[in-house]
Amino acid sequence: MPPARLPPSLFALTLSLVVAGAACGDDVSLGGAALPIGAACSACSGGAPADARLCDDGKALSRACLSRGDGTCGYDFPACPGPPGAPCATCTGPMQEDARVCAGGAAVGRACLFRADGTCGYDFPECPRPPGSPCGACTGAAPTDVKPCPSGTGVGRACLSRADGTCGYDFPECPPLAVGAPCSSCTGGAPQDARSCPDGTSSGRACLARADGTCGYDFAPCAGEPCDSCAGSAPSDAKLCDDGSTVARRCLHRVGGGCGHDFPRCSGTPCAGCLGPAPSDAKLCPDGTALGRACLFRSDQSCGYDFPACPK
């Protein structure tokens, strides 16, 4: 038996009631054909409200006819576009099953991600990065707090990769300090002992960086001791020593801290840094005088019991 047909007058009345009920902007059912939340829909009724949503990047979004995920559609705000590569939830259709092989051998499949034009699609995410490496997929603004560093400076948060493969606003590592550089992270009070320097002065303990990246109360370098780094290049002049030799400038520690290109001490100049008693032997000079050993600087800026030069 063919299906019953409504009389034309009754059909027109029914259609007019449906249109009248949908004209007020109510949600419209898709009859069970549910779309993903946020997917574009064409079954909204009436006009969209005229308000707008302001995104973090300053872009204003108007309402659009979007799926609500429960089989209905309505005028809702679309998601603010994330940075390229950030997760998105509005991809439609099946996702390709291919994979991308990363440099370390790991394979990553496609995911629903934001694209540079603000749309979303099934793209390959970035290959995993080492934790702490720069990342470009953070959303929103970074917190404004600062982490203090041992050097006395501080570092702000940056968009960095995390161990779980995500990105977030985390603190980067503090810049490494050179061994012996001033440090601000020592705890407790410094010991009150001191060491004697070759030039006769003394050096107390200070909070200094160590080779293992920690800081501790160590003896500050004595003036004239070699320094790891000096700014710029050394001048090309030379210093004439009493014995006729010359010495060029070197990167040396200075009195009061810091390093600079200074002249080292000439060999044979008096030093105050020898340990223990001097040997008791003597050197006979051409004029018949005998010279005992004395604590003298050597060419490597160390000190030792050596014979001074004979009188001229």
FIKOLDREN-591992 format. One record per atom (N, C-alpha, C): residue number from 1; x, z, y. Coordinates in steps of 0.05 Angstrom, whole numbers. Each point is the difference from the previous one (the first is absolute). Layout:
REM residues N
NUM, X, Z, Y
...
This chain:
REM residues 312
1, 17, 0, -24
1, -17, 0, 24
1, 18, 0, 25
2, -6, -18, 20
2, 17, 0, 24
2, -4, 25, 16
3, 21, 9, 15
3, -2, 25, 16
3, -21, -3, 21
4, -13, 23, 6
4, -21, 0, 20
4, 11, -4, 28
5, -13, -15, 16
5, 9, -4, 28
5, -18, 15, 19
6, 12, 11, 21
6, -16, 14, 21
6, -15, -21, 16
7, -24, 6, 8
7, -14, -18, 19
7, 17, -2, 25
8, 0, -24, 13
8, 16, -4, 25
8, -4, 22, 21
9, -24, 9, 4
9, -5, 20, 21
9, 12, 26, -7
10, -1, 8, -26
10, 12, 26, -8
10, 30, -1, 0
11, 12, -24, -7
11, 29, -3, 1
11, 10, 2, 29
12, -14, -12, 19
12, 8, 2, 28
12, -1, 28, 10
13, -21, 15, -9
13, -2, 28, 9
13, 23, 17, -11
14, 7, -5, -25
14, 22, 16, -13
14, 26, -6, 14
15, 5, -26, 6
15, 25, -8, 13
15, 2, 12, 28
16, -22, 1, 14
16, 1, 11, 27
16, 5, 30, 0
17, -9, 14, -21
17, 5, 29, -2
17, 29, 5, -6
18, 12, -17, -17
18, 29, 4, -7
18, 17, -4, 25
19, -5, -22, 15
19, 15, -6, 24
19, -3, 22, 21
20, -25, 9, 3
20, -5, 21, 20
20, 14, 26, -7
21, 1, 6, -27
21, 14, 25, -8
21, 30, -2, 3
22, 11, -24, -1
22, 29, -3, 1
22, 10, -5, 28
23, -17, -4, 19
23, 8, -8, 26
23, 12, 23, 16
24, -2, 25, -10
24, 9, 23, 16
24, 29, 7, -7
25, 15, -17, -14
25, 28, 6, -6
25, 4, 19, -23
26, -20, 3, -18
26, 3, 17, -23
26, 19, -12, -20
27, 10, 17, -19
27, 17, -10, -21
27, -16, -20, -17
28, 14, -20, -10
28, -13, -20, -16
28, 12, 0, -28
29, -17, 2, -21
29, 9, 1, -27
29, 9, -28, -9
30, 22, 1, -16
30, 10, -25, -12
30, -11, -5, -28
31, -20, 16, -8
31, -12, -4, -26
31, 19, 5, -23
32, 19, 19, 3
32, 18, 7, -21
32, 26, -15, 1
33, 3, -20, 17
33, 25, -15, 2
33, 19, 15, 18
34, 11, 22, -9
34, 17, 17, 17
34, 27, -14, 6
35, 8, 2, 26
35, 26, -9, 9
35, 18, 24, 5
36, 26, -4, 0
36, 18, 23, 7
36, -6, 11, 28
37, 4, 25, 3
37, -4, 12, 27
37, 16, -14, 21
38, -13, -8, 21
38, 14, -14, 22
38, 1, -30, -2
39, -9, -11, -23
39, 0, -29, -3
39, -20, -13, 18
40, 5, -24, 9
40, -19, -14, 18
40, -25, -5, -15
41, -23, 3, 14
41, -26, -3, -11
41, -17, -17, 19
42, -20, -14, -10
42, -16, -18, 17
42, -29, 8, 0
43, -7, 24, -10
43, -28, 7, -3
43, -9, 21, 19
44, 15, 6, 22
44, -9, 20, 19
44, -23, -11, 17
45, -17, 17, 8
45, -23, -8, 16
45, 3, 10, 29
46, -14, -14, 18
46, 1, 8, 28
46, 27, -4, 12
47, 4, 10, 24
47, 25, -3, 14
47, 18, 24, -4
48, 27, -4, 2
48, 19, 21, -4
48, 1, 17, 26
49, 3, 27, -3
49, 4, 17, 24
49, 24, -10, 16
50, -1, 6, 26
50, 20, -11, 18
50, 24, 18, 4
51, 2, 23, -15
51, 22, 18, 4
51, 25, -12, -13
52, 23, 13, 5
52, 26, -10, -11
52, 16, 24, -10
53, 20, -6, -16
53, 18, 20, -11
53, 28, -7, 9
54, 14, 20, 11
54, 28, -5, 10
54, 20, 8, -21
55, 17, -18, -7
55, 21, 5, -21
55, 25, 11, 13
56, 18, 10, -17
56, 25, 13, 10
56, 17, -20, 15
57, -2, -26, -7
57, 17, -20, 13
57, -13, -10, 26
58, -23, 12, 9
58, -13, -7, 24
58, -21, -22, -3
59, -3, -11, -24
59, -19, -21, -5
59, -28, 12, -3
60, -20, -12, 12
60, -28, 9, -2
60, -15, -18, -20
61, -14, 13, -18
61, -14, -14, -21
61, -30, 3, 4
62, -15, -22, -2
62, -30, 1, 0
62, -10, 4, -28
63, -25, 8, -1
63, -13, 3, -26
63, -4, -28, -13
64, 0, 0, -26
64, -5, -24, -15
64, -17, 6, -24
65, -12, -21, -12
65, -17, 3, -23
65, 18, 4, -24
66, 1, 24, -11
66, 19, 6, -21
66, -14, 14, -24
67, 11, -4, -23
67, -11, 13, -24
67, 7, 30, 1
68, -19, 16, -10
68, 4, 29, -1
68, 8, 9, -28
69, 2, -18, -18
69, 9, 6, -27
69, -21, 10, -19
70, -24, 5, 11
70, -22, 9, -17
70, -22, -21, -4
71, 7, -25, 6
71, -20, -21, -3
71, -15, -6, 25
72, 7, 13, 22
72, -13, -5, 26
72, 21, -10, 20
73, -10, -11, 22
73, 17, -8, 22
73, -10, 12, 25
74, 18, 4, 20
74, -8, 10, 25
74, 21, -6, 21
75, -7, 5, 25
75, 19, -6, 22
75, 18, 24, 3
76, 24, -3, -10
76, 20, 22, 0
76, 26, -11, 14
77, 17, 19, 7
77, 26, -8, 11
77, 19, -8, -22
78, 13, -22, 2
78, 21, -7, -20
78, 24, 19, 4
79, 16, 2, -21
79, 24, 17, 2
79, 19, -12, 21
80, 13, 19, 14
80, 20, -9, 19
80, 23, -13, -16
81, 11, -22, 9
81, 21, -14, -15
81, 25, 18, -2
82, 10, 2, -24
82, 25, 15, -3
82, 24, -19, 4
83, 24, 11, 0
83, 24, -17, 2
83, 2, -17, -25
84, 13, -23, 3
84, 3, -18, -24
84, 12, 16, -23
85, -13, -3, -23
85, 9, 14, -24
85, -13, 27, -6
86, -16, 10, 19
86, -14, 25, -4
86, -24, -5, -18
87, -8, 21, -16
87, -23, -4, -18
87, -26, -6, 14
88, -16, -17, -11
88, -25, -9, 11
88, -21, 2, -23
89, -26, 3, 7
89, -21, 4, -20
89, -21, -22, 1
90, 5, -22, 13
90, -22, -20, 4
90, 7, -27, -13
91, 18, -1, -19
91, 5, -25, -14
91, -23, -7, -19
92, -6, -25, -2
92, -21, -9, -18
92, 11, -19, -21
93, -16, -3, -21
93, 8, -18, -21
93, 21, 12, -19
94, 6, -14, -21
94, 19, 10, -20
94, 28, -1, 11
95, 17, 19, -9
95, 28, 1, 9
95, 17, -14, -21
96, 19, -16, 10
96, 19, -14, -18
96, 15, 20, -16
97, 7, -8, -24
97, 14, 18, -19
97, 30, -4, 0
98, 11, -16, 19
98, 29, -5, 0
98, 15, 25, 11
99, 26, 0, -2
99, 16, 22, 9
99, 25, -10, 15
100, 11, 18, 16
100, 24, -7, 15
100, 23, 18, -11
101, 22, -12, -6
101, 23, 16, -11
101, 19, 7, 23
102, 5, 26, 3
102, 17, 10, 22
102, 29, -1, -9
103, 17, 5, 20
103, 29, -1, -5
103, 9, 19, -22
104, -12, 23, -2
104, 9, 19, -20
104, -12, -5, -27
105, -16, -21, -3
105, -13, -6, -26
105, -28, 9, -2
106, -10, 17, 19
106, -27, 9, -1
106, -19, -22, 7
107, -23, 0, -13
107, -21, -21, 6
107, -23, 13, 15
108, -10, -13, 20
108, -23, 10, 16
108, -22, -21, -1
109, -24, 10, -5
109, -23, -18, 0
109, -13, -2, 28
110, -19, -18, 3
110, -13, -3, 25
110, -18, 23, 6
111, -6, 4, 26
111, -18, 21, 9
111, -15, -10, 24
112, -22, 12, 7
112, -15, -7, 24
112, 14, 12, 24
113, 12, -18, 16
113, 17, 9, 23
113, -8, -15, 25
114, 5, 14, 23
114, -4, -13, 26
114, 21, -21, 4
115, -8, -22, 14
115, 17, -21, 7
115, 6, 0, 30
116, 18, -16, 9
116, 8, 1, 28
116, -23, -8, 19
117, -19, -15, -9
117, -23, -8, 17
117, -23, 20, 0
118, 4, 23, -14
118, -21, 21, -1
118, -19, -3, -23
119, 2, -22, -15
119, -17, -4, -23
119, 13, 14, -24
120, -14, 0, -22
120, 10, 12, -25
120, 1, -21, -22
121, 18, 3, -18
121, 2, -18, -23
121, 17, 12, -22
122, -1, -12, -23
122, 15, 10, -23
122, 29, -11, 2
123, 17, 17, 10
123, 28, -8, 4
123, 18, 19, -15
124, 25, -7, -2
124, 20, 17, -13
124, 9, 21, 20
125, 0, 26, -7
125, 11, 20, 18
125, 31, -3, 0
126, 12, 13, 19
126, 29, 0, 2
126, 12, 13, -25
127, 23, -9, -8
127, 14, 13, -22
127, 7, 28, 8
128, 1, 18, -20
128, 7, 28, 6
128, 26, 2, 15
129, 0, 18, 20
129, 25, 4, 16
129, 10, 28, -6
130, 26, 4, 4
130, 11, 28, -4
130, -14, 19, 20
131, -6, 24, -9
131, -13, 19, 18
131, 17, 4, 25
132, -14, 0, 23
132, 13, 3, 25
132, 8, -25, 14
133, -5, -24, -13
133, 7, -25, 13
133, -23, -8, 19
134, 5, -16, 21
134, -21, -7, 19
134, -22, -15, -14
135, -25, 6, 9
135, -24, -12, -11
135, -17, -9, 24
136, -17, -21, -4
136, -16, -10, 22
136, -30, 3, -5
137, -8, 17, -19
137, -28, 2, -7
137, -13, 26, 7
138, 11, 15, 19
138, -13, 25, 8
138, -23, -6, 19
139, -21, 16, -1
139, -23, -3, 18
139, -2, 23, 20
140, -12, -5, 22
140, -2, 21, 21
140, 26, 5, 14
141, -1, 20, 17
141, 24, 7, 15
141, 17, 21, -14
142, 26, -1, 4
142, 17, 20, -13
142, -2, 27, 14
143, 1, 22, -15
143, 1, 27, 13
143, 24, 1, 19
144, -2, 17, 20
144, 20, 2, 20
144, 20, 23, -4
145, -2, 14, -23
145, 19, 22, -4
145, 28, -11, -6
146, 20, 17, 2
146, 28, -8, -2
146, 14, 19, -19
147, 18, -11, -17
147, 16, 17, -18
147, 27, 4, 12
148, 9, 25, 3
148, 26, 5, 11
148, 22, -7, -20
149, 22, -11, 10
149, 23, -8, -16
149, 23, 19, 4
150, 19, 1, -19
150, 23, 18, 4
150, 17, -7, 24
151, -1, -24, 10
151, 16, -8, 23
151, -12, 12, 26
152, -24, 12, -1
152, -13, 10, 24
152, -20, -20, 11
153, -1, -24, -10
153, -20, -19, 8
153, -24, 2, -20
154, -19, -18, 3
154, -23, 0, -18
154, -9, -28, -6
155, -15, -4, -22
155, -11, -26, -7
155, -30, 2, -2
156, -14, -21, 10
156, -29, -1, -2
156, -8, -14, -26
157, -26, 1, -5
157, -11, -12, -25
157, 1, -30, 2
158, 2, -13, -23
158, 0, -29, -1
158, -15, -9, -25
159, -9, -25, 0
159, -15, -10, -23
159, 20, -6, -22
160, -1, 16, -21
160, 20, -2, -21
160, -13, -1, -28
161, 13, -13, -19
161, -10, -1, -27
161, 4, 27, -13
162, -19, 6, -19
162, 0, 25, -14
162, 6, -5, -30
163, 5, 21, -15
163, 8, -3, -28
163, -23, -12, -17
164, -25, 4, 9
164, -22, -11, -16
164, -7, -29, 7
165, 17, -13, 17
165, -5, -27, 7
165, -17, -4, 25
166, -11, 21, 11
166, -16, -2, 24
166, 18, 3, 25
167, -12, -2, 23
167, 14, 3, 25
167, -13, 22, 16
168, 15, 14, 16
168, -11, 21, 17
168, 19, 7, 22
169, -10, 15, 20
169, 17, 8, 22
169, 16, 25, -8
170, 25, -4, -7
170, 17, 21, -9
170, 25, 1, 18
171, 15, 22, -3
171, 25, 3, 15
171, 23, -15, -14
172, 15, -17, 14
172, 23, -12, -12
172, 22, 22, -3
173, 21, -8, -14
173, 23, 18, -3
173, 14, 3, 27
174, 11, 23, 5
174, 16, 4, 25
174, 26, -16, -3
175, 10, -10, 23
175, 25, -15, -1
175, 22, 18, -11
176, 17, -11, -18
176, 22, 16, -11
176, 20, 8, 22
177, 11, 23, -4
177, 21, 10, 18
177, 28, -5, -12
178, 18, -6, 17
178, 28, -2, -9
178, 10, 28, -8
179, 18, 1, -19
179, 11, 25, -9
179, 14, 14, 24
180, -7, 25, 5
180, 11, 14, 23
180, -15, -2, 26
181, -21, -17, 0
181, -16, -3, 24
181, -17, 25, 5
182, -5, 7, 25
182, -17, 23, 5
182, -28, -3, -13
183, -10, 23, -10
183, -25, 0, -15
183, -16, 24, 11
184, -27, -2, -2
184, -17, 21, 11
184, -17, 15, -21
185, 6, -5, -26
185, -17, 12, -20
185, 12, 22, -16
186, 22, 13, 10
186, 11, 23, -14
186, -18, 24, 4
187, 0, 17, -20
187, -16, 25, 2
187, 18, 24, 1
188, -9, 21, 12
188, 16, 25, 2
188, 21, -3, 21
189, 17, 20, 1
189, 21, 0, 20
189, 26, -11, -11
190, 16, -11, 16
190, 26, -11, -8
190, 20, 23, -5
191, 17, -3, -21
191, 21, 20, -4
191, 18, 1, 25
192, 12, 23, 4
192, 15, 3, 25
192, 30, -4, -4
193, 8, -11, -23
193, 29, -5, -4
193, 8, -25, 15
194, 26, -5, 1
194, 11, -23, 14
194, 25, -9, -14
195, 7, -25, 5
195, 25, -11, -11
195, 19, -8, 23
196, 25, 1, -6
196, 20, -8, 20
196, 4, -30, 0
197, 1, -12, 23
197, 5, -29, 2
197, 30, -5, 5
198, 9, -24, -7
198, 28, -6, 3
198, 11, 3, 29
199, -18, -4, 19
199, 9, 2, 28
199, 0, 28, 11
200, -5, 20, -18
200, 1, 28, 8
200, -27, 11, 8
201, -21, -17, 2
201, -27, 10, 6
201, -13, 8, -27
202, -24, 11, 2
202, -15, 7, -24
202, -27, -14, 0
203, -11, -4, -23
203, -26, -13, -4
203, -19, 17, -16
204, -23, 6, 12
204, -20, 16, -13
204, -19, -18, -17
205, -18, 13, -14
205, -19, -15, -16
205, -23, -11, 17
206, -11, -23, -8
206, -23, -12, 13
206, -17, -13, -21
207, -26, -5, 8
207, -18, -13, -18
207, 6, -30, -1
208, 11, -9, -23
208, 10, -27, -2
208, -10, -14, -25
209, -2, -26, 2
209, -9, -16, -23
209, 22, -1, -22
210, -9, 1, -25
210, 18, -1, -22
210, -2, -27, -15
211, 18, -5, -18
211, 1, -26, -14
211, -25, -4, -18
212, -12, 22, -9
212, -23, -3, -18
212, -27, -3, 15
213, 2, -3, 27
213, -24, -3, 16
213, -13, 26, 9
214, 11, 23, -8
214, -10, 25, 10
214, 15, 9, 24
215, -7, 22, 11
215, 14, 12, 23
215, 8, 28, -6
216, 22, 9, 11
216, 9, 27, -5
216, 19, 9, 22
217, 6, 26, 0
217, 19, 11, 20
217, 28, -5, -10
218, 13, -20, 11
218, 27, -7, -7
218, 18, 1, 25
219, 26, 0, -4
219, 18, 1, 23
219, -1, -27, 15
220, -3, 2, 26
220, 0, -24, 16
220, 28, -13, -1
221, 2, -26, 2
221, 26, -13, -1
221, 18, 9, 24
222, 25, 1, -6
222, 19, 7, 22
222, 6, -25, 16
223, 6, 4, 25
223, 7, -23, 17
223, 25, -14, -11
224, -2, -27, -1
224, 22, -15, -10
224, -2, -8, -29
225, -20, 12, -15
225, -4, -8, -27
225, -15, -27, -1
226, 4, -16, -21
226, -13, -26, -2
226, -30, 2, 0
227, -13, -19, 13
227, -29, 0, 2
227, -10, -26, -13
228, -24, 1, -12
228, -11, -23, -15
228, -7, -24, 17
229, -11, 5, 24
229, -9, -23, 15
229, 2, 5, 30
230, 10, -20, 14
230, 1, 0, 30
230, -14, -24, 10
231, -12, 2, 23
231, -14, -22, 13
231, 20, -21, 11
232, -6, -25, -5
232, 17, -21, 11
232, 26, -3, -14
233, 18, -15, 11
233, 26, -5, -12
233, 21, 16, 16
234, 21, 6, -14
234, 21, 16, 13
234, 16, -16, 20
235, 8, 11, 23
235, 18, -14, 18
235, 26, -7, -14
236, 13, -20, 10
236, 24, -10, -13
236, 26, 12, 10
237, -1, 20, 18
237, 24, 11, 10
237, 13, 19, -20
238, 25, 8, 5
238, 14, 17, -19
238, 14, 23, 16
239, 8, 20, -15
239, 13, 23, 12
239, 29, 2, -11
240, 19, 4, 18
240, 27, 2, -8
240, 7, 29, -6
241, 11, 6, -23
241, 7, 27, -8
241, 29, 6, 7
242, 7, 26, -1
242, 27, 8, 8
242, 22, -12, -18
243, -8, -6, -25
243, 21, -11, -19
243, 2, -30, 3
244, -14, -12, 19
244, 1, -29, 4
244, -21, -15, -15
245, -15, 13, -17
245, -22, -14, -15
245, -25, -2, 18
246, -18, -17, -8
246, -25, -2, 15
246, -24, 5, -19
247, -21, 10, 11
247, -24, 4, -15
247, -24, -13, 14
248, -17, -12, -16
248, -24, -13, 10
248, -24, 19, 0
249, -20, -7, 15
249, -24, 18, 1
249, -14, -1, -27
250, -13, 23, -6
250, -16, 3, -24
250, -26, 13, 7
251, -19, -2, -19
251, -26, 14, 4
251, 4, 29, -9
252, 0, 18, 20
252, 6, 28, -5
252, -21, 18, 12
253, -3, 24, -12
253, -17, 20, 11
253, 12, 11, 26
254, -17, 7, 19
254, 8, 9, 26
254, -7, 30, 4
255, 13, 12, 19
255, -6, 28, 6
255, -29, 2, 11
256, -15, 18, -11
256, -28, 3, 9
256, -20, -17, -16
257, 10, -16, -19
257, -18, -16, -17
257, 1, -29, 8
258, -10, -17, -17
258, 0, -28, 4
258, 25, -13, -9
259, 0, -27, 0
259, 23, -15, -9
259, 7, -21, 21
260, 25, -8, 0
260, 8, -21, 19
260, 27, -12, -9
261, 7, -22, 13
261, 25, -13, -6
261, 22, 13, 16
262, 15, 18, -13
262, 21, 15, 14
262, 26, -5, -15
263, 22, 9, 14
263, 26, -2, -12
263, 4, 23, -19
264, 10, -5, -24
264, 7, 23, -17
264, 26, 13, 10
265, 5, 24, -10
265, 25, 13, 8
265, 24, -13, -12
266, 21, -1, 15
266, 25, -12, -10
266, 11, 17, -23
267, 13, -13, -18
267, 14, 15, -22
267, 22, 17, 13
268, 2, 25, -11
268, 20, 18, 9
268, -8, 18, 23
269, -24, -3, 10
269, -9, 19, 21
269, -10, 25, -13
270, 3, 23, 13
270, -7, 26, -12
270, -29, 1, -9
271, -4, 13, -23
271, -26, 4, -12
271, -4, 29, -7
272, -25, 9, -1
272, -5, 28, -6
272, -15, 3, -26
273, -1, -21, -16
273, -16, 1, -24
273, 14, 2, -26
274, 26, 8, -1
274, 14, 3, -25
274, -7, 26, -14
275, 0, -1, -26
275, -6, 24, -16
275, 25, 11, -13
276, 1, 26, -2
276, 23, 13, -14
276, 25, -1, 17
277, 21, 12, -10
277, 25, 1, 14
277, 15, -27, -2
278, 17, -5, 19
278, 16, -25, 0
278, 23, 3, -19
279, 8, -22, -14
279, 24, 1, -16
279, 24, 9, 17
280, 20, 12, -13
280, 22, 11, 15
280, 24, -19, 2
281, -2, -25, -9
281, 23, -18, 1
281, 3, -10, 29
282, 22, -13, 5
282, 6, -9, 27
282, 12, -29, -1
283, -2, -13, 23
283, 11, -27, 3
283, 23, 1, 20
284, 23, -13, -7
284, 23, 0, 18
284, -1, -26, 16
285, 1, 4, 26
285, -1, -23, 19
285, 29, -10, 6
286, 2, -24, 10
286, 27, -12, 6
286, 16, 17, 19
287, -13, 15, 18
287, 15, 16, 19
287, 9, 27, -12
288, -7, 4, -26
288, 9, 25, -13
288, -21, 21, 0
289, -23, -3, 15
289, -21, 20, -1
289, -16, -2, -25
290, -11, 22, -8
290, -17, 1, -24
290, -29, 6, 9
291, -19, -15, -11
291, -28, 3, 7
291, -16, 8, -25
292, -15, 21, 4
292, -19, 9, -22
292, -26, -16, 2
293, -15, 2, -21
293, -26, -13, -1
293, -20, 12, 20
294, -18, -17, 9
294, -21, 10, 19
294, -27, -13, -9
295, -22, 12, 9
295, -26, -11, -6
295, -6, -23, 19
296, 0, -25, -10
296, -1, -23, 17
296, -22, -19, -10
297, -11, -16, 19
297, -19, -21, -7
297, 15, -22, -15
298, -15, -12, -19
298, 10, -23, -15
298, -15, -25, 8
299, 8, -23, -9
299, -13, -25, 8
299, -29, -2, -8
300, -8, 14, -21
300, -28, -1, -9
300, -17, 22, 14
301, 12, 13, 20
301, -13, 22, 15
301, -3, 26, -15
302, 13, 1, -23
302, 1, 26, -14
302, 24, 16, 11
303, 3, 24, -9
303, 22, 17, 10
303, 17, 9, -24
304, 25, 3, 4
304, 18, 9, -21
304, 26, 11, 12
305, 14, 14, -17
305, 26, 12, 8
305, 21, -22, -2
306, 7, -13, 22
306, 19, -21, 1
306, 23, 7, 19
307, 22, -15, -3
307, 22, 4, 19
307, -5, -15, 26
308, 4, 14, 22
308, -3, -14, 26
308, 23, -19, 4
309, -4, -17, 21
309, 22, -19, 6
309, 24, 14, 11
310, 23, -11, -7
310, 25, 12, 11
310, 2, -6, 30
311, 12, 17, 15
311, 4, -5, 29
311, 15, -26, 5
312, -8, -13, 21
312, 14, -25, 7
312, 22, 5, 19
